């Protein structure tokens, strides 16, 4: 129900057919409706799931997570097979020795919401093992997340979904996996849970020649020290 309909419904019966009042209501209803919508937006669009633009930026300031992500997008250069975002001869220029191959990017609202929720979860977590697993499942949108303690305040992670190159770059650029202070992630792997090589008694595993190995990728920002 809009503002004009609301005003008409609140008229006493003897005034319901008054043309003058109808004309007055019609003249001012659009401005009043705009005020109603504005006040409603102030109330409803200040949350992560409903906010847009500067509202989300404000939430980012509160939780300490900027929309601008450094070193998250690859710049296209000439390169060879298995190098990230490279092309062949005459398709891109050569990269200078000291020239960076990564650039910064500003997240869209949809992407930013996922990052904000992950940061909120990290900020408010008690850092139990289940919290770490749930954060990985949320960030990488997978039901399969394997976390293994390898002692000396380190753990390794397996993600049961093949990640895109951009997802790997974002994982390298962000520090969002829940972990206790002083505990580091030694390495992370990703694999297709329905098609991965493994050994006897390993869940999802297939034998030699039946499936590829899981792939390891380093993440220099989700741990205390450097990945080796």
C-alpha positions in Angstrom: 0.0 0.0 0.0 1.5 3.4 -1.0 1.1 6.7 0.8 -1.9 7.9 -1.3 -3.9 4.7 -0.7 -3.1 4.9 3.0 -4.3 8.4 3.3 -7.5 7.6 1.4 -8.2 4.6 3.6 -7.9 6.7 6.8 -10.6 9.2 5.6 -13.9 9.1 7.4 -16.7 7.8 5.3 -18.4 11.2 4.8 -15.2 12.5 3.3 -14.3 9.5 1.1 -15.7 11.0 -2.1 -14.5 14.6 -1.5 -12.7 15.7 -4.7 -10.8 18.5 -3.0 -9.2 16.1 -0.4 -8.4 13.6 -3.1 -6.7 16.3 -5.1 -4.7 17.4 -2.1 -3.7 13.9 -1.2 -2.7 13.2 -4.8 -0.6 16.4 -4.9 1.4 15.6 -1.7 1.5 11.8 -1.8 4.5 11.5 -4.1 6.7 13.6 -1.8 5.4 11.8 1.3 6.0 8.4 -0.4 9.6 9.5 -1.1 10.1 10.3 2.6 8.6 7.0 3.6 11.0 5.1 1.2 14.0 7.1 2.4 13.2 6.4 6.1 12.6 2.7 5.3 15.9 2.5 3.4 17.7 4.1 6.4 16.3 1.4 8.6 16.5 -1.6 6.2 19.5 -1.0 4.0 22.2 -0.6 6.6 22.9 -4.4 6.9 25.3 -6.5 5.0 22.7 -8.4 3.0 20.7 -5.3 2.1 23.2 -2.5 2.0 24.6 -1.0 -1.2 27.5 1.2 -2.1 28.6 3.5 0.7 26.4 1.7 3.2 28.6 -1.4 2.7 31.7 0.7 2.8 30.6 2.0 6.2 30.2 -1.6 7.4 33.7 -2.3 6.0 35.1 0.5 8.2 33.5 -1.0 11.2 34.8 -4.6 10.7 38.1 -3.3 9.2 37.8 -4.8 5.7 38.3 -2.5 2.7 36.5 -3.0 -0.6 39.8 -2.4 -2.4 41.8 -5.7 -2.5 45.5 -5.4 -3.3 47.3 -7.9 -5.5 44.1 -9.7 -6.5 43.9 -9.5 -10.3 46.6 -10.6 -12.7 47.9 -8.4 -15.5 48.0 -10.1 -18.9 51.6 -10.7 -20.0 53.4 -13.1 -22.4 54.2 -16.4 -20.7 54.1 -20.1 -20.8 51.8 -23.0 -20.0 50.6 -23.1 -16.3 51.6 -19.5 -15.6 48.6 -17.5 -14.4 46.9 -15.3 -17.0 49.6 -15.5 -19.6 49.2 -15.6 -23.4 51.3 -16.6 -26.3 53.5 -14.8 -28.9 52.1 -11.5 -30.3 49.2 -11.6 -27.8 50.7 -9.7 -24.9 53.9 -7.9 -24.1 56.8 -9.2 -22.1 56.9 -8.4 -18.4 59.8 -6.3 -17.2 62.0 -7.9 -14.4 60.8 -5.6 -11.6 57.3 -5.1 -13.0 54.4 -6.4 -10.8 52.1 -9.0 -12.4 49.2 -8.4 -10.0 47.0 -5.3 -9.7 44.4 -4.2 -7.2 40.6 -4.5 -7.6 37.5 -2.9 -6.1 34.9 -5.5 -5.2 31.3 -5.3 -6.4 28.6 -5.2 -3.8 27.8 -8.9 -4.2 31.5 -9.9 -3.8 31.9 -7.5 -1.0 29.0 -8.9 1.0 30.7 -12.4 1.1 34.0 -10.8 2.2 32.3 -8.8 4.9 30.4 -11.8 6.4 33.6 -13.8 6.4 35.4 -10.9 8.2 32.5 -10.6 10.7 32.7 -14.4 11.4 36.5 -14.1 11.9 36.2 -11.1 14.2 33.6 -12.8 16.4 34.9 -16.4 16.4 36.2 -18.4 19.4 38.6 -20.1 17.0 37.6 -23.7 17.6 38.5 -26.2 14.8 34.8 -26.3 13.7 35.0 -22.5 13.3 37.9 -22.9 11.0 36.1 -25.5 8.9 32.9 -23.5 8.7 34.9 -20.4 7.6 36.5 -22.4 4.8 33.2 -23.8 3.7 31.6 -20.3 3.7 34.5 -18.5 1.9 35.0 -21.2 -0.8 31.3 -22.2 -1.1 31.9 -25.9 -0.5 30.5 -28.6 1.8 33.9 -30.4 1.8 36.6 -28.7 3.9 39.4 -30.8 5.4 41.6 -29.3 8.1 44.5 -31.4 9.4 46.7 -30.5 12.4 50.3 -31.1 11.6 51.5 -29.9 15.0 53.9 -27.0 15.9 50.9 -24.6 15.6 50.3 -25.4 12.0 47.6 -27.0 9.9 46.9 -27.8 6.3 43.6 -27.4 4.4 41.9 -29.3 1.7 39.0 -27.7 -0.3 36.6 -30.1 -1.9 36.0 -28.0 -5.0 38.2 -26.9 -7.9 38.9 -23.2 -7.5 39.2 -20.8 -10.4 42.5 -18.8 -10.9 40.8 -15.7 -9.6 39.5 -17.5 -6.5 43.1 -18.6 -5.8 44.3 -15.0 -6.2 41.6 -13.7 -3.8 42.6 -16.4 -1.3 46.2 -15.2 -1.5 45.2 -11.6 -1.1 42.8 -12.0 1.8 43.2 -13.1 5.4 39.8 -14.4 6.3 40.1 -18.0 7.4 39.4 -18.4 11.1 42.5 -19.5 13.1 43.8 -18.8 16.6 46.6 -16.3 17.1 50.0 -17.7 16.5 48.6 -20.7 14.4 49.6 -20.8 10.7 48.2 -22.5 7.6 51.1 -24.4 6.1 49.4 -25.1 2.8 46.1 -25.4 1.0 45.0 -27.8 -1.7 41.9 -27.9 -3.9 40.4 -30.9 -5.6 37.2 -32.3 -7.3 35.6 -34.3 -4.5 34.1 -36.7 -7.1 37.3 -37.2 -9.0 40.6 -37.2 -7.1 43.4 -39.6 -6.6 44.0 -41.0 -3.1 44.9 -44.1 -1.1 43.1 -46.9 0.7 40.4 -45.8 3.2 40.6 -42.2 2.0 37.2 -40.8 1.4 36.4 -39.8 -2.2 39.7 -41.3 -3.4 40.3 -43.2 -6.7 43.3 -45.2 -7.8 46.2 -44.7 -10.2 45.2 -43.5 -13.7 41.6 -43.0 -12.5 41.7 -39.4 -11.3 44.1 -36.5 -10.9 46.0 -35.5 -7.7 44.8 -32.6 -5.6 46.6 -29.4 -6.4 48.5 -27.4 -3.8 48.6 -23.6 -3.7 50.4 -21.3 -1.3 48.8 -18.6 0.7 51.2 -16.1 2.2 48.6 -14.0 4.1 46.5 -16.5 6.1 49.3 -17.6 8.5 51.8 -16.4 11.0 54.9 -17.0 8.9 55.6 -17.8 5.3 54.4 -20.9 3.5 57.2 -23.4 2.7 
